[in-house]
Amino acid sequence: MNIRDNIKESLGSRILDWQEKFPRRVYFTVKKEDIVAITRIIFKDLGLRFVIASATHTPQGFEILYHFSYDKAGEIYSARVFLDDKKNPQIDSIATLFPGAEWIEREIWEMLGIKFIGHPNLKRLLLADDWPEGNFPLRHKEG
C-alpha cells in the first residue's frame, strides 16, 4: 500500500475533502477538533516530516494549512483546517507533539491572532514590544 492509501485509511472519515492538485501535491480538509490526532497519525505513525504551517484570513474566517512531506517520494500532504470564528479564532496546538511547530504557531498567533490552545510559550516573536495589543498585521480590516 502506498503512503496516499495509508493516509486515507488511517484518517478515514476524519477526512472531509481530498484534492490531488498535482501528482505529488495533496490537500485534505479536516475538522479543527481533529488536528492533534491527525497530526499524531501523520507524523508519529506514518513518519511524514512536518515542514511548516501557513495561515490566511479569508472573508469566511481563517484557514490553516499544515504541510507534511513524504520525503521518500517527494510528496507534500497538506491538512487544511477552517476556523469560522472571526473574533476569537482558536485551535489546539500541535507543538505539544513536536517542538518544531512552536515558532510557526507563535508567528501565526502574532500576525493573525489565532490562539493555539496548549502552546507552551505563546509570546511575541516578530513584532516590536510596543506594538498595539490586539492589532494583527495580516488580518483584513472588518468593514
N, CA, C and O atoms as CSV, one atom per row, in Angstrom:
chain,resi,resn,atom,element,x,y,z
A,1,MET,N,N,0.854,-1.184,0.000
A,1,MET,CA,C,0.000,0.000,0.000
A,1,MET,C,C,0.896,1.243,0.000
A,1,MET,O,O,1.877,1.297,0.743
A,2,ASN,N,N,0.570,2.232,-0.821
A,2,ASN,CA,C,1.368,3.459,-0.868
A,2,ASN,C,C,0.950,4.416,0.251
A,2,ASN,O,O,-0.061,4.208,0.922
A,3,ILE,N,N,1.748,5.466,0.432
A,3,ILE,CA,C,1.505,6.400,1.545
A,3,ILE,C,C,0.151,7.100,1.416
A,3,ILE,O,O,-0.514,7.362,2.418
A,4,ARG,N,N,-0.248,7.399,0.195
A,4,ARG,CA,C,-1.544,8.045,-0.044
A,4,ARG,C,C,-2.692,7.193,0.510
A,4,ARG,O,O,-3.587,7.687,1.196
A,5,ASP,N,N,-2.633,5.909,0.191
A,5,ASP,CA,C,-3.657,4.991,0.679
A,5,ASP,C,C,-3.556,4.811,2.194
A,5,ASP,O,O,-4.575,4.685,2.874
A,6,ASN,N,N,-2.328,4.797,2.724
A,6,ASN,CA,C,-2.137,4.684,4.170
A,6,ASN,C,C,-2.751,5.870,4.903
A,6,ASN,O,O,-3.386,5.701,5.944
A,7,ILE,N,N,-2.559,7.074,4.358
A,7,ILE,CA,C,-3.136,8.272,4.976
A,7,ILE,C,C,-4.655,8.187,4.944
A,7,ILE,O,O,-5.314,8.410,5.959
A,8,LYS,N,N,-5.210,7.865,3.781
A,8,LYS,CA,C,-6.667,7.768,3.651
A,8,LYS,C,C,-7.244,6.722,4.605
A,8,LYS,O,O,-8.266,6.958,5.250
A,9,GLU,N,N,-6.592,5.577,4.690
A,9,GLU,CA,C,-7.081,4.516,5.560
A,9,GLU,C,C,-6.924,4.894,7.038
A,9,GLU,O,O,-7.824,4.644,7.841
A,10,SER,N,N,-5.791,5.491,7.394
A,10,SER,CA,C,-5.523,5.844,8.790
A,10,SER,C,C,-6.437,6.957,9.298
A,10,SER,O,O,-6.838,6.955,10.461
A,11,LEU,N,N,-6.760,7.900,8.429
A,11,LEU,CA,C,-7.584,9.034,8.852
A,11,LEU,C,C,-9.072,8.789,8.622
A,11,LEU,O,O,-9.912,9.380,9.301
A,12,GLY,N,N,-9.395,7.934,7.683
A,12,GLY,CA,C,-10.770,7.525,7.436
A,12,GLY,C,C,-11.749,8.669,7.307
A,12,GLY,O,O,-11.547,9.583,6.507
A,13,SER,N,N,-12.811,8.622,8.091
A,13,SER,CA,C,-13.896,9.607,7.983
A,13,SER,C,C,-13.503,10.985,8.526
A,13,SER,O,O,-14.269,11.939,8.395
A,14,ARG,N,N,-12.324,11.096,9.128
A,14,ARG,CA,C,-11.859,12.417,9.570
A,14,ARG,C,C,-11.533,13.315,8.376
A,14,ARG,O,O,-11.498,14.538,8.509
A,15,ILE,N,N,-11.296,12.715,7.227
A,15,ILE,CA,C,-11.038,13.493,6.009
A,15,ILE,C,C,-12.378,13.953,5.448
A,15,ILE,O,O,-13.216,13.136,5.067
A,16,LEU,N,N,-12.573,15.273,5.400
A,16,LEU,CA,C,-13.817,15.845,4.885
A,16,LEU,C,C,-13.769,16.067,3.382
A,16,LEU,O,O,-14.796,16.027,2.705
A,17,ASP,N,N,-12.564,16.301,2.866
A,17,ASP,CA,C,-12.369,16.583,1.443
A,17,ASP,C,C,-10.945,16.195,1.083
A,17,ASP,O,O,-10.036,16.384,1.891
A,18,TRP,N,N,-10.731,15.656,-0.111
A,18,TRP,CA,C,-9.412,15.212,-0.578
A,18,TRP,C,C,-9.207,15.755,-1.983
A,18,TRP,O,O,-10.020,15.495,-2.870
A,19,GLN,N,N,-8.124,16.511,-2.199
A,19,GLN,CA,C,-7.845,17.091,-3.512
A,19,GLN,C,C,-6.402,16.812,-3.911
A,19,GLN,O,O,-5.468,17.164,-3.190
A,20,GLU,N,N,-6.231,16.184,-5.051
A,20,GLU,CA,C,-4.896,15.936,-5.586
A,20,GLU,C,C,-4.660,16.976,-6.678
A,20,GLU,O,O,-5.046,16.788,-7.832
A,21,LYS,N,N,-4.019,18.073,-6.288
A,21,LYS,CA,C,-3.822,19.206,-7.193
A,21,LYS,C,C,-2.814,18.878,-8.290
A,21,LYS,O,O,-3.005,19.244,-9.450
A,22,PHE,N,N,-1.752,18.193,-7.919
A,22,PHE,CA,C,-0.682,17.785,-8.830
A,22,PHE,C,C,-0.276,16.373,-8.436
A,22,PHE,O,O,-0.682,15.902,-7.374
A,23,PRO,N,N,0.501,15.688,-9.243
A,23,PRO,CA,C,0.846,14.299,-8.913
A,23,PRO,C,C,1.471,14.099,-7.528
A,23,PRO,O,O,1.274,13.051,-6.911
A,24,ARG,N,N,2.213,15.079,-7.038
A,24,ARG,CA,C,2.868,14.915,-5.730
A,24,ARG,C,C,2.423,15.962,-4.713
A,24,ARG,O,O,3.159,16.285,-3.781
A,25,ARG,N,N,1.204,16.494,-4.899
A,25,ARG,CA,C,0.706,17.576,-4.034
A,25,ARG,C,C,-0.741,17.309,-3.680
A,25,ARG,O,O,-1.617,17.380,-4.542
A,26,VAL,N,N,-1.004,16.997,-2.397
A,26,VAL,CA,C,-2.346,16.621,-1.946
A,26,VAL,C,C,-2.778,17.551,-0.816
A,26,VAL,O,O,-2.003,17.859,0.089
A,27,TYR,N,N,-4.036,17.990,-0.892
A,27,TYR,CA,C,-4.657,18.787,0.169
A,27,TYR,C,C,-5.861,18.005,0.680
A,27,TYR,O,O,-6.629,17.454,-0.109
A,28,PHE,N,N,-6.025,17.958,1.991
A,28,PHE,CA,C,-7.220,17.339,2.544
A,28,PHE,C,C,-7.713,18.178,3.719
A,28,PHE,O,O,-6.929,18.704,4.509
A,29,THR,N,N,-9.025,18.283,3.805
A,29,THR,CA,C,-9.661,19.113,4.818
A,29,THR,C,C,-10.094,18.256,5.995
A,29,THR,O,O,-10.614,17.153,5.827
A,30,VAL,N,N,-9.866,18.794,7.203
A,30,VAL,CA,C,-10.247,18.106,8.436
A,30,VAL,C,C,-10.889,19.118,9.380
A,30,VAL,O,O,-10.751,20.327,9.195
A,31,LYS,N,N,-11.590,18.615,10.389
A,31,LYS,CA,C,-12.166,19.490,11.416
A,31,LYS,C,C,-11.060,19.965,12.353
A,31,LYS,O,O,-10.084,19.252,12.589
A,32,LYS,N,N,-11.221,21.164,12.880
A,32,LYS,CA,C,-10.212,21.694,13.795
A,32,LYS,C,C,-10.064,20.831,15.033
A,32,LYS,O,O,-8.972,20.737,15.595
A,33,GLU,N,N,-11.143,20.201,15.464
A,33,GLU,CA,C,-11.104,19.350,16.655
A,33,GLU,C,C,-10.225,18.113,16.460
A,33,GLU,O,O,-9.795,17.497,17.435
A,34,ASP,N,N,-9.962,17.753,15.212
A,34,ASP,CA,C,-9.196,16.546,14.912
A,34,ASP,C,C,-7.711,16.806,14.626
A,34,ASP,O,O,-6.961,15.857,14.397
A,35,ILE,N,N,-7.281,18.052,14.633
A,35,ILE,CA,C,-5.931,18.355,14.139
A,35,ILE,C,C,-4.825,17.676,14.949
A,35,ILE,O,O,-3.850,17.215,14.355
A,36,VAL,N,N,-4.930,17.597,16.249
A,36,VAL,CA,C,-3.866,16.961,17.039
A,36,VAL,C,C,-3.820,15.462,16.747
A,36,VAL,O,O,-2.738,14.911,16.546
A,37,ALA,N,N,-4.952,14.807,16.721
A,37,ALA,CA,C,-4.981,13.369,16.433
A,37,ALA,C,C,-4.470,13.076,15.029
A,37,ALA,O,O,-3.716,12.125,14.824
A,38,ILE,N,N,-4.878,13.889,14.067
A,38,ILE,CA,C,-4.437,13.695,12.686
A,38,ILE,C,C,-2.938,13.919,12.558
A,38,ILE,O,O,-2.240,13.155,11.891
A,39,THR,N,N,-2.454,14.965,13.197
A,39,THR,CA,C,-1.016,15.253,13.155
A,39,THR,C,C,-0.225,14.112,13.797
A,39,THR,O,O,0.821,13.714,13.284
A,40,ARG,N,N,-0.715,13.599,14.896
A,40,ARG,CA,C,-0.041,12.475,15.564
A,40,ARG,C,C,0.067,11.287,14.607
A,40,ARG,O,O,1.127,10.670,14.499
A,41,ILE,N,N,-1.010,10.971,13.924
A,41,ILE,CA,C,-1.014,9.835,12.995
A,41,ILE,C,C,-0.039,10.078,11.846
A,41,ILE,O,O,0.780,9.217,11.525
A,42,ILE,N,N,-0.131,11.258,11.230
A,42,ILE,CA,C,0.716,11.556,10.070
A,42,ILE,C,C,2.189,11.597,10.444
A,42,ILE,O,O,3.032,11.052,9.732
A,43,PHE,N,N,2.493,12.238,11.553
A,43,PHE,CA,C,3.882,12.443,11.958
A,43,PHE,C,C,4.467,11.217,12.662
A,43,PHE,O,O,5.515,10.706,12.264
A,44,LYS,N,N,3.792,10.755,13.697
A,44,LYS,CA,C,4.356,9.679,14.525
A,44,LYS,C,C,4.114,8.289,13.928
A,44,LYS,O,O,5.027,7.464,13.883
A,45,ASP,N,N,2.892,8.033,13.472
A,45,ASP,CA,C,2.576,6.680,12.986
A,45,ASP,C,C,3.039,6.438,11.554
A,45,ASP,O,O,3.588,5.379,11.252
A,46,LEU,N,N,2.820,7.417,10.663
A,46,LEU,CA,C,3.151,7.221,9.249
A,46,LEU,C,C,4.522,7.775,8.861
A,46,LEU,O,O,5.020,7.486,7.773
A,47,GLY,N,N,5.131,8.564,9.738
A,47,GLY,CA,C,6.509,9.003,9.528
A,47,GLY,C,C,6.729,10.145,8.554
A,47,GLY,O,O,7.839,10.314,8.049
A,48,LEU,N,N,5.694,10.936,8.276
A,48,LEU,CA,C,5.912,12.098,7.431
A,48,LEU,C,C,6.569,13.199,8.253
A,48,LEU,O,O,6.413,13.254,9.473
A,49,ARG,N,N,7.294,14.058,7.584
A,49,ARG,CA,C,8.018,15.147,8.245
A,49,ARG,C,C,7.175,16.416,8.214
A,49,ARG,O,O,6.634,16.785,7.172
A,50,PHE,N,N,7.066,17.086,9.368
A,50,PHE,CA,C,6.381,18.371,9.417
A,50,PHE,C,C,7.282,19.406,8.754
A,50,PHE,O,O,8.446,19.554,9.127
A,51,VAL,N,N,6.743,20.119,7.773
A,51,VAL,CA,C,7.507,21.131,7.044
A,51,VAL,C,C,7.239,22.510,7.641
A,51,VAL,O,O,8.160,23.198,8.080
A,52,ILE,N,N,5.982,22.900,7.653
A,52,ILE,CA,C,5.595,24.244,8.114
A,52,ILE,C,C,4.065,24.289,8.175
A,52,ILE,O,O,3.382,23.413,7.645
A,53,ALA,N,N,3.561,25.295,8.813
A,53,ALA,CA,C,2.130,25.596,8.752
A,53,ALA,C,C,2.002,26.992,8.161
A,53,ALA,O,O,2.891,27.827,8.330
A,54,SER,N,N,0.921,27.240,7.485
A,54,SER,CA,C,0.655,28.570,6.944
A,54,SER,C,C,-0.805,28.900,7.213
A,54,SER,O,O,-1.643,28.005,7.327
A,55,ALA,N,N,-1.099,30.180,7.312
A,55,ALA,CA,C,-2.474,30.587,7.613
A,55,ALA,C,C,-2.818,31.855,6.848
A,55,ALA,O,O,-1.945,32.644,6.485
A,56,THR,N,N,-4.094,32.027,6.618
A,56,THR,CA,C,-4.574,33.220,5.936
A,56,THR,C,C,-5.945,33.610,6.481
A,56,THR,O,O,-6.696,32.775,6.986
A,57,HIS,N,N,-6.242,34.885,6.367
A,57,HIS,CA,C,-7.540,35.423,6.762
A,57,HIS,C,C,-8.380,35.506,5.497
A,57,HIS,O,O,-7.969,36.118,4.512
A,58,THR,N,N,-9.541,34.898,5.525
A,58,THR,CA,C,-10.439,34.911,4.370
A,58,THR,C,C,-11.734,35.626,4.763
A,58,THR,O,O,-11.955,35.868,5.950
A,59,PRO,N,N,-12.581,35.965,3.816
A,59,PRO,CA,C,-13.859,36.578,4.173
A,59,PRO,C,C,-14.716,35.693,5.098
A,59,PRO,O,O,-15.538,36.207,5.857
A,60,GLN,N,N,-14.525,34.369,5.036
A,60,GLN,CA,C,-15.307,33.451,5.866
A,60,GLN,C,C,-14.694,33.226,7.249
A,60,GLN,O,O,-15.387,32.755,8.151
A,61,GLY,N,N,-13.439,33.543,7.435
A,61,GLY,CA,C,-12.745,33.303,8.701
A,61,GLY,C,C,-11.258,33.125,8.475
A,61,GLY,O,O,-10.601,33.988,7.893
A,62,PHE,N,N,-10.726,31.998,8.941
A,62,PHE,CA,C,-9.300,31.733,8.813
A,62,PHE,C,C,-9.089,30.328,8.275
A,62,PHE,O,O,-9.888,29.423,8.516
A,63,GLU,N,N,-8.001,30.168,7.544
A,63,GLU,CA,C,-7.621,28.867,7.012
A,63,GLU,C,C,-6.182,28.592,7.444
A,63,GLU,O,O,-5.304,29.437,7.274
A,64,ILE,N,N,-5.950,27.416,7.999
A,64,ILE,CA,C,-4.597,26.993,8.353
A,64,ILE,C,C,-4.280,25.743,7.540
A,64,ILE,O,O,-5.094,24.825,7.442
A,65,LEU,N,N,-3.086,25.726,6.962
A,65,LEU,CA,C,-2.595,24.547,6.257
A,65,LEU,C,C,-1.385,24.008,7.009
A,65,LEU,O,O,-0.433,24.740,7.279
A,66,TYR,N,N,-1.430,22.733,7.341
A,66,TYR,CA,C,-0.310,22.040,7.984
A,66,TYR,C,C,0.337,21.176,6.915
A,66,TYR,O,O,-0.273,20.223,6.429
A,67,HIS,N,N,1.577,21.505,6.544
A,67,HIS,CA,C,2.258,20.851,5.428
A,67,HIS,C,C,3.204,19.761,5.938
A,67,HIS,O,O,4.039,20.006,6.808
A,68,PHE,N,N,3.060,18.556,5.384
A,68,PHE,CA,C,3.896,17.416,5.736
A,68,PHE,C,C,4.527,16.846,4.472
A,68,PHE,O,O,3.898,16.804,3.415
A,69,SER,N,N,5.772,16.410,4.592
A,69,SER,CA,C,6.494,15.859,3.452
A,69,SER,C,C,6.710,14.363,3.620
A,69,SER,O,O,7.108,13.886,4.683
A,70,TYR,N,N,6.438,13.646,2.553
A,70,TYR,CA,C,6.825,12.243,2.482
A,70,TYR,C,C,8.073,12.221,1.618
A,70,TYR,O,O,7.997,12.101,0.395
A,71,ASP,N,N,9.216,12.339,2.265
A,71,ASP,CA,C,10.485,12.561,1.580
A,71,ASP,C,C,10.870,11.435,0.623
A,71,ASP,O,O,11.521,11.685,-0.391
A,72,LYS,N,N,10.480,10.214,0.929
A,72,LYS,CA,C,10.852,9.079,0.075
A,72,LYS,C,C,10.328,9.228,-1.345
A,72,LYS,O,O,10.945,8.752,-2.298
A,73,ALA,N,N,9.185,9.892,-1.481
A,73,ALA,CA,C,8.569,10.040,-2.807
A,73,ALA,C,C,8.505,11.494,-3.261
A,73,ALA,O,O,8.008,11.780,-4.350
A,74,GLY,N,N,9.006,12.420,-2.431
A,74,GLY,CA,C,8.939,13.831,-2.798
A,74,GLY,C,C,7.517,14.363,-2.858
A,74,GLY,O,O,7.197,15.200,-3.703
A,75,GLU,N,N,6.665,13.881,-1.965
A,75,GLU,CA,C,5.256,14.278,-1.957
A,75,GLU,C,C,4.965,15.165,-0.752
A,75,GLU,O,O,5.549,14.994,0.319
A,76,ILE,N,N,4.050,16.118,-0.945
A,76,ILE,CA,C,3.618,17.012,0.125
A,76,ILE,C,C,2.124,16.793,0.357
A,76,ILE,O,O,1.318,16.793,-0.574
A,77,TYR,N,N,1.789,16.607,1.632
A,77,TYR,CA,C,0.398,16.429,2.059
A,77,TYR,C,C,0.056,17.565,3.004
A,77,TYR,O,O,0.731,17.765,4.014
A,78,SER,N,N,-0.989,18.307,2.678
A,78,SER,CA,C,-1.380,19.462,3.490
A,78,SER,C,C,-2.762,19.255,4.086
A,78,SER,O,O,-3.752,19.090,3.373
A,79,ALA,N,N,-2.799,19.269,5.416
A,79,ALA,CA,C,-4.074,19.180,6.130
A,79,ALA,C,C,-4.626,20.591,6.269
A,79,ALA,O,O,-3.967,21.470,6.824
A,80,ARG,N,N,-5.831,20.803,5.767
A,80,ARG,CA,C,-6.475,22.130,5.776
A,80,ARG,C,C,-7.547,22.175,6.862
A,80,ARG,O,O,-8.375,21.272,6.987
A,81,VAL,N,N,-7.505,23.260,7.645
A,81,VAL,CA,C,-8.492,23.470,8.710
A,81,VAL,C,C,-9.098,24.855,8.521
A,81,VAL,O,O,-8.379,25.822,8.268
A,82,PHE,N,N,-10.415,24.951,8.642
A,82,PHE,CA,C,-11.102,26.236,8.583
A,82,PHE,C,C,-11.574,26.634,9.972
A,82,PHE,O,O,-12.136,25.821,10.705
A,83,LEU,N,N,-11.342,27.884,10.323
A,83,LEU,CA,C,-11.819,28.449,11.585
A,83,LEU,C,C,-12.808,29.547,11.235
A,83,LEU,O,O,-12.430,30.546,10.623
A,84,ASP,N,N,-14.057,29.381,11.609
A,84,ASP,CA,C,-15.063,30.363,11.205
A,84,ASP,C,C,-15.347,31.431,12.261
A,84,ASP,O,O,-16.116,32.359,12.009
A,85,ASP,N,N,-14.740,31.311,13.429
A,85,ASP,CA,C,-14.908,32.334,14.465
A,85,ASP,C,C,-13.952,33.491,14.155
A,85,ASP,O,O,-12.752,33.407,14.420
A,86,LYS,N,N,-14.492,34.555,13.600
A,86,LYS,CA,C,-13.662,35.687,13.171
A,86,LYS,C,C,-13.142,36.525,14.329
A,86,LYS,O,O,-12.099,37.169,14.209
A,87,LYS,N,N,-13.851,36.523,15.440
A,87,LYS,CA,C,-13.461,37.376,16.566
A,87,LYS,C,C,-12.485,36.696,17.522
A,87,LYS,O,O,-11.612,37.355,18.088
A,88,ASN,N,N,-12.626,35.385,17.707
A,88,ASN,CA,C,-11.783,34.662,18.656
A,88,ASN,C,C,-11.351,33.314,18.065
A,88,ASN,O,O,-11.723,32.261,18.585
A,89,PRO,N,N,-10.564,33.345,16.973
A,89,PRO,CA,C,-10.163,32.081,16.358
A,89,PRO,C,C,-9.180,31.327,17.248
A,89,PRO,O,O,-8.232,31.905,17.780
A,90,GLN,N,N,-9.421,30.034,17.397
A,90,GLN,CA,C,-8.508,29.220,18.186
A,90,GLN,C,C,-8.548,27.774,17.740
A,90,GLN,O,O,-9.528,27.297,17.167
A,91,ILE,N,N,-7.450,27.091,18.023
A,91,ILE,CA,C,-7.277,25.688,17.647
A,91,ILE,C,C,-6.254,25.091,18.594
A,91,ILE,O,O,-5.414,25.807,19.139
A,92,ASP,N,N,-6.321,23.790,18.792
A,92,ASP,CA,C,-5.340,23.130,19.648
A,92,ASP,C,C,-3.949,23.213,19.016
A,92,ASP,O,O,-3.802,23.135,17.797
A,93,SER,N,N,-2.952,23.371,19.853
A,93,SER,CA,C,-1.561,23.446,19.411
A,93,SER,C,C,-1.047,22.063,19.056
A,93,SER,O,O,-1.327,21.089,19.755
A,94,ILE,N,N,-0.289,21.977,17.959
A,94,ILE,CA,C,0.401,20.722,17.634
A,94,ILE,C,C,1.830,20.748,18.179
A,94,ILE,O,O,2.552,19.757,18.079
A,95,ALA,N,N,2.234,21.873,18.751
A,95,ALA,CA,C,3.579,21.973,19.335
A,95,ALA,C,C,3.726,21.032,20.522
A,95,ALA,O,O,4.845,20.747,20.950
A,96,THR,N,N,2.621,20.549,21.055
A,96,THR,CA,C,2.685,19.577,22.143
A,96,THR,C,C,3.211,18.234,21.631
A,96,THR,O,O,3.686,17.417,22.420
A,97,LEU,N,N,3.131,17.998,20.313
A,97,LEU,CA,C,3.628,16.749,19.716
A,97,LEU,C,C,5.088,16.839,19.305
A,97,LEU,O,O,5.832,15.865,19.413
A,98,PHE,N,N,5.497,18.021,18.829
A,98,PHE,CA,C,6.891,18.218,18.423
A,98,PHE,C,C,7.228,19.695,18.462
A,98,PHE,O,O,6.457,20.531,17.990
A,99,PRO,N,N,8.390,20.015,19.030
A,99,PRO,CA,C,8.788,21.415,19.211
A,99,PRO,C,C,8.935,22.194,17.905
A,99,PRO,O,O,8.915,23.425,17.925
A,100,GLY,N,N,9.080,21.513,16.781
A,100,GLY,CA,C,9.253,22.191,15.502
A,100,GLY,C,C,8.083,23.077,15.118
A,100,GLY,O,O,8.222,23.939,14.250
A,101,ALA,N,N,6.948,22.883,15.739
A,101,ALA,CA,C,5.765,23.690,15.426
A,101,ALA,C,C,5.642,24.932,16.293
A,101,ALA,O,O,4.811,25.796,16.016
A,102,GLU,N,N,6.451,25.034,17.331
A,102,GLU,CA,C,6.312,26.140,18.278
A,102,GLU,C,C,6.445,27.512,17.621
A,102,GLU,O,O,5.591,28.373,17.832
A,103,TRP,N,N,7.485,27.733,16.838
A,103,TRP,CA,C,7.733,29.067,16.284
A,103,TRP,C,C,6.693,29.478,15.258
A,103,TRP,O,O,6.265,30.632,15.241
A,104,ILE,N,N,6.277,28.546,14.395
A,104,ILE,CA,C,5.304,28.936,13.371
A,104,ILE,C,C,3.944,29.221,14.012
A,104,ILE,O,O,3.222,30.103,13.547
A,105,GLU,N,N,3.583,28.494,15.067
A,105,GLU,CA,C,2.341,28.815,15.753
A,105,GLU,C,C,2.436,30.174,16.428
A,105,GLU,O,O,1.453,30.916,16.448
A,106,ARG,N,N,3.574,30.514,16.973
A,106,ARG,CA,C,3.751,31.849,17.556
A,106,ARG,C,C,3.607,32.922,16.479
A,106,ARG,O,O,2.963,33.946,16.709
A,107,GLU,N,N,4.192,32.699,15.320
A,107,GLU,CA,C,4.104,33.678,14.233
A,107,GLU,C,C,2.661,33.846,13.763
A,107,GLU,O,O,2.203,34.971,13.564
A,108,ILE,N,N,1.946,32.745,13.585
A,108,ILE,CA,C,0.551,32.819,13.151
A,108,ILE,C,C,-0.294,33.533,14.201
A,108,ILE,O,O,-1.141,34.357,13.857
A,109,TRP,N,N,-0.073,33.226,15.470
A,109,TRP,CA,C,-0.793,33.908,16.561
A,109,TRP,C,C,-0.519,35.404,16.518
A,109,TRP,O,O,-1.444,36.211,16.616
A,110,GLU,N,N,0.731,35.771,16.374
A,110,GLU,CA,C,1.117,37.180,16.415
A,110,GLU,C,C,0.605,37.963,15.199
A,110,GLU,O,O,0.176,39.109,15.337
A,111,MET,N,N,0.649,37.359,14.033
A,111,MET,CA,C,0.266,38.058,12.801
A,111,MET,C,C,-1.235,38.025,12.517
A,111,MET,O,O,-1.776,38.962,11.930
A,112,LEU,N,N,-1.918,36.936,12.936
A,112,LEU,CA,C,-3.339,36.779,12.619
A,112,LEU,C,C,-4.244,36.712,13.852
A,112,LEU,O,O,-5.462,36.842,13.734
A,113,GLY,N,N,-3.660,36.513,15.020
A,113,GLY,CA,C,-4.463,36.455,16.232
A,113,GLY,C,C,-5.154,35.124,16.471
A,113,GLY,O,O,-6.128,35.062,17.222
A,114,ILE,N,N,-4.664,34.048,15.841
A,114,ILE,CA,C,-5.221,32.720,16.079
A,114,ILE,C,C,-4.558,32.144,17.329
A,114,ILE,O,O,-3.338,31.984,17.373
A,115,LYS,N,N,-5.353,31.840,18.327
A,115,LYS,CA,C,-4.817,31.314,19.586
A,115,LYS,C,C,-4.621,29.803,19.463
A,115,LYS,O,O,-5.524,29.081,19.040
A,116,PHE,N,N,-3.434,29.342,19.836
A,116,PHE,CA,C,-3.112,27.923,19.823
A,116,PHE,C,C,-3.197,27.401,21.254
A,116,PHE,O,O,-2.294,27.613,22.063
A,117,ILE,N,N,-4.286,26.723,21.548
A,117,ILE,CA,C,-4.575,26.242,22.891
A,117,ILE,C,C,-3.551,25.170,23.289
A,117,ILE,O,O,-3.329,24.199,22.565
A,118,GLY,N,N,-2.939,25.376,24.453
A,118,GLY,CA,C,-1.960,24.424,24.953
A,118,GLY,C,C,-0.543,24.679,24.483
A,118,GLY,O,O,0.363,23.908,24.800
A,119,HIS,N,N,-0.336,25.763,23.723
A,119,HIS,CA,C,1.018,26.095,23.267
A,119,HIS,C,C,1.890,26.392,24.488
A,119,HIS,O,O,1.449,27.100,25.394
A,120,PRO,N,N,3.118,25.864,24.531
A,120,PRO,CA,C,3.947,26.023,25.726
A,120,PRO,C,C,4.552,27.411,25.938
A,120,PRO,O,O,5.028,27.710,27.033
A,121,ASN,N,N,4.542,28.264,24.905
A,121,ASN,CA,C,5.229,29.554,25.043
A,121,ASN,C,C,4.670,30.571,24.047
A,121,ASN,O,O,5.418,31.102,23.225
A,122,LEU,N,N,3.384,30.844,24.110
A,122,LEU,CA,C,2.738,31.732,23.147
A,122,LEU,C,C,3.014,33.186,23.522
A,122,LEU,O,O,2.253,33.814,24.258
A,123,LYS,N,N,4.126,33.701,22.993
A,123,LYS,CA,C,4.504,35.094,23.225
A,123,LYS,C,C,5.060,35.669,21.929
A,123,LYS,O,O,5.314,34.938,20.971
A,124,ARG,N,N,5.246,36.977,21.907
A,124,ARG,CA,C,5.698,37.661,20.698
A,124,ARG,C,C,7.009,37.102,20.169
A,124,ARG,O,O,7.891,36.672,20.912
A,125,LEU,N,N,7.088,37.132,18.848
A,125,LEU,CA,C,8.267,36.614,18.160
A,125,LEU,C,C,8.823,37.639,17.183
A,125,LEU,O,O,10.040,37.785,17.074
A,126,LEU,N,N,7.957,38.351,16.473
A,126,LEU,CA,C,8.378,39.235,15.387
A,126,LEU,C,C,8.115,40.721,15.634
A,126,LEU,O,O,8.939,41.565,15.284
A,127,LEU,N,N,6.986,41.035,16.227
A,127,LEU,CA,C,6.593,42.434,16.363
A,127,LEU,C,C,7.322,43.125,17.516
A,127,LEU,O,O,7.761,42.483,18.471
A,128,ALA,N,N,7.437,44.431,17.404
A,128,ALA,CA,C,8.074,45.227,18.454
A,128,ALA,C,C,7.287,45.125,19.754
A,128,ALA,O,O,6.077,44.901,19.744
A,129,ASP,N,N,7.979,45.289,20.856
A,129,ASP,CA,C,7.340,45.200,22.173
A,129,ASP,C,C,6.216,46.220,22.351
A,129,ASP,O,O,5.271,45.976,23.102
A,130,ASP,N,N,6.314,47.360,21.664
A,130,ASP,CA,C,5.293,48.382,21.822
A,130,ASP,C,C,4.174,48.294,20.766
A,130,ASP,O,O,3.355,49.206,20.650
A,131,TRP,N,N,4.146,47.198,20.002
A,131,TRP,CA,C,3.086,47.006,19.014
A,131,TRP,C,C,1.751,46.932,19.753
A,131,TRP,O,O,1.661,46.263,20.782
A,132,PRO,N,N,0.711,47.604,19.252
A,132,PRO,CA,C,-0.586,47.634,19.953
A,132,PRO,C,C,-1.194,46.240,20.122
A,132,PRO,O,O,-1.298,45.473,19.166
A,133,GLU,N,N,-1.585,45.936,21.335
A,133,GLU,CA,C,-2.223,44.657,21.671
A,133,GLU,C,C,-3.521,44.514,20.875
A,133,GLU,O,O,-4.298,45.464,20.778
A,134,GLY,N,N,-3.756,43.327,20.307
A,134,GLY,CA,C,-4.992,43.083,19.561
A,134,GLY,C,C,-4.979,43.601,18.137
A,134,GLY,O,O,-5.988,43.497,17.439
A,135,ASN,N,N,-3.862,44.159,17.687
A,135,ASN,CA,C,-3.722,44.635,16.309
A,135,ASN,C,C,-2.891,43.596,15.557
A,135,ASN,O,O,-1.687,43.479,15.783
A,136,PHE,N,N,-3.541,42.838,14.658
A,136,PHE,CA,C,-2.895,41.745,13.962
A,136,PHE,C,C,-2.627,42.157,12.510
A,136,PHE,O,O,-3.570,42.343,11.741
A,137,PRO,N,N,-1.362,42.301,12.129
A,137,PRO,CA,C,-0.988,42.876,10.840
A,137,PRO,C,C,-1.538,42.151,9.606
A,137,PRO,O,O,-1.747,42.790,8.575
A,138,LEU,N,N,-1.775,40.849,9.681
A,138,LEU,CA,C,-2.230,40.115,8.498
A,138,LEU,C,C,-3.735,39.862,8.458
A,138,LEU,O,O,-4.228,39.133,7.597
A,139,ARG,N,N,-4.450,40.463,9.386
A,139,ARG,CA,C,-5.915,40.357,9.358
A,139,ARG,C,C,-6.476,41.447,8.455
A,139,ARG,O,O,-5.983,42.575,8.428
A,140,HIS,N,N,-7.524,41.077,7.715
A,140,HIS,CA,C,-8.254,42.087,6.920
A,140,HIS,C,C,-9.027,42.977,7.883
A,140,HIS,O,O,-9.488,42.521,8.930
A,141,LYS,N,N,-9.159,44.198,7.537
A,141,LYS,CA,C,-9.979,45.122,8.337
A,141,LYS,C,C,-11.448,44.800,8.076
A,141,LYS,O,O,-11.888,44.721,6.929
A,142,GLU,N,N,-12.187,44.618,9.148
A,142,GLU,CA,C,-13.630,44.351,9.005
A,142,GLU,C,C,-14.313,45.665,8.700
A,142,GLU,O,O,-14.149,46.644,9.428
A,143,GLY,N,N,-15.071,45.686,7.635
A,143,GLY,CA,C,-15.679,46.932,7.240
A,143,GLY,C,C,-17.112,46.883,7.223
A,143,GLY,O,O,-17.759,47.880,6.903
